[in-house]
């Protein structure tokens, strides 16, 4: 993955592809994101807290490809690329992938981490031959919508009611090449 350099290894931002060996850092980041922003994600925080090591390793094994932004020994944020549908019944076009679970720790927000994570996920999607990137964001999450729009994402007009809530998922799209230019 691409690395943004700093003056030394303690300040170097590195985008890391998560493997099974990273299951504890993946778990910790995921639990922190669900505790901090539970309404922003599809996951059930209580279910995530009950998972054991085997379940976390299985999540990392796929179909999602997980990336983490790291500086020194700290994991500052993450994103996942889903080059298949959310479920076997959710079939997507062969040139499409979904960006899911973008989250940056509050102390690291506004530093370009989201842009770096998105660019690296876009690079990975291009390597997989899936340049049509999509994501869903809650219609009340205006900070996230603003970020995506500043980076070139456009709302597709697709909206899906969120189960058990009075809000909607709004779909955004971008061609992966555009994220490499920002």
C-alpha positions in Angstrom: 0.0 0.0 0.0 1.0 3.6 -0.5 2.9 5.3 2.3 2.8 9.0 3.0 6.2 9.9 4.5 7.0 11.9 7.5 10.4 12.8 9.0 10.8 9.5 10.8 9.0 6.2 11.4 7.0 7.6 14.3 5.4 10.2 12.1 5.2 8.3 8.9 1.6 7.5 7.9 1.3 4.1 6.5 -1.8 2.5 4.9 -1.7 -1.2 5.9 -3.6 -4.1 4.4 -5.1 -6.0 7.4 -4.3 -9.7 7.7 -5.4 -12.3 10.1 -2.3 -11.5 12.2 -3.8 -8.1 12.8 -7.1 -9.4 14.2 -6.6 -7.6 17.6 -6.0 -4.2 16.0 -8.9 -4.7 13.7 -11.1 -5.7 16.5 -10.1 -2.8 18.7 -10.6 -0.3 15.8 -14.0 -1.8 14.9 -15.2 -1.8 18.5 -14.0 1.8 19.0 -15.8 3.0 15.9 -19.0 1.2 16.8 -18.9 2.7 20.3 -18.2 6.2 19.1 -20.5 6.3 16.1 -23.0 3.4 16.3 -25.6 5.1 14.1 -23.1 5.5 11.2 -22.7 1.8 10.4 -24.8 -1.2 9.6 -23.1 -3.4 12.3 -24.7 -4.3 15.6 -22.3 -3.1 18.4 -23.5 -5.8 20.9 -22.9 -8.6 18.3 -19.4 -7.2 17.5 -18.5 -7.2 21.3 -19.5 -10.9 21.5 -17.2 -12.1 18.7 -14.2 -14.3 19.5 -10.8 -14.5 17.7 -12.0 -17.0 15.2 -14.9 -14.7 14.1 -12.6 -11.7 13.8 -10.2 -13.6 11.7 -13.0 -14.8 9.5 -14.2 -11.3 9.0 -10.7 -10.2 7.9 -10.4 -13.2 5.5 -13.2 -11.8 3.4 -15.0 -10.9 1.3 -14.1 -7.4 2.6 -10.5 -6.2 2.1 -9.6 -4.1 5.2 -7.1 -1.3 5.3 -5.8 0.6 8.3 -4.1 4.0 8.6 -1.2 3.6 11.0 1.3 6.0 12.4 4.0 4.3 14.4 2.3 1.7 16.6 -1.1 3.6 16.5 -4.0 2.6 14.3 -5.7 5.9 13.5 -8.5 4.7 11.2 -9.7 2.2 8.7 -11.8 1.4 5.6 -12.9 -1.7 3.9 -13.4 -2.5 0.2 -16.2 -4.9 -0.7 -15.7 -6.2 -4.2 -18.9 -8.3 -4.0 -22.4 -7.8 -2.8 -23.2 -7.4 0.9 -24.7 -10.9 0.8 -24.7 -13.7 -1.8 -28.2 -12.5 -2.8 -26.9 -8.9 -3.3 -25.3 -9.3 -6.8 -23.4 -6.3 -8.1 -22.0 -5.5 -11.5 -18.5 -7.0 -12.2 -16.9 -3.5 -12.4 -18.3 -2.3 -9.1 -17.0 -2.4 -5.5 -18.4 -0.8 -2.3 -16.5 1.3 0.2 -17.6 0.5 3.7 -16.7 1.2 7.3 -14.6 4.4 6.8 -13.8 5.7 10.2 -11.0 7.9 11.6 -10.4 8.3 15.3 -11.7 11.8 16.5 -8.2 13.0 17.4 -6.9 12.3 13.9 -9.8 13.9 11.9 -9.0 16.8 9.6 -5.5 15.5 8.9 -6.1 13.9 5.5 -6.4 10.3 6.8 -9.8 9.7 5.1 -8.4 10.9 1.8 -5.4 8.6 2.2 -7.6 5.6 3.1 -10.0 6.3 0.2 -7.2 6.7 -2.3 -5.6 3.4 -1.2 -9.0 1.6 -1.4 -9.4 3.1 -4.9 -6.0 1.8 -6.0 -7.0 -1.6 -4.7 -10.3 -1.5 -6.5 -8.5 -0.7 -9.8 -6.2 -3.6 -9.3 -9.2 -5.8 -8.9 -10.8 -4.4 -12.1 -13.6 -2.7 -10.2 -13.4 1.1 -11.0 -17.0 1.9 -10.2 -16.9 2.7 -6.4 -20.1 3.1 -4.4 -20.8 3.8 -0.7 -23.8 4.5 1.4 -24.1 7.2 4.0 -26.9 8.1 6.4 -28.8 11.1 5.1 -28.3 12.9 8.4 -24.5 12.5 8.4 -23.7 15.8 6.7 -20.0 15.8 7.7 -19.4 12.6 5.8 -21.5 13.8 2.9 -19.4 16.9 2.7 -16.2 14.9 2.7 -17.4 12.7 -0.1 -18.6 15.6 -2.2 -15.3 17.5 -1.7 -13.5 14.4 -3.0 -15.7 14.1 -6.1 -18.4 11.6 -5.1 -21.9 12.3 -6.5 -25.2 11.1 -5.1 -26.7 8.6 -7.4 -30.3 9.3 -6.3 -30.6 5.8 -4.8 -32.0 5.9 -1.2 -32.9 3.0 1.0 -34.8 3.3 4.3 -32.7 2.3 7.3 -34.4 -0.6 9.2 -35.7 0.6 12.6 -34.8 4.2 11.9 -36.4 7.3 10.4 -33.4 7.9 8.2 -32.1 6.7 4.8 -28.9 5.4 3.3 -28.0 7.6 0.4 -25.8 6.1 -2.3 -22.7 8.0 -3.6 -20.5 7.0 -6.6 -17.2 7.9 -8.0 -14.8 6.4 -10.6 -11.7 5.1 -8.6 -9.3 7.0 -10.9 -10.8 10.3 -9.5 -9.7 9.4 -6.0 -6.1 9.0 -7.1 -6.0 12.7 -8.2 -7.2 14.3 -5.0 
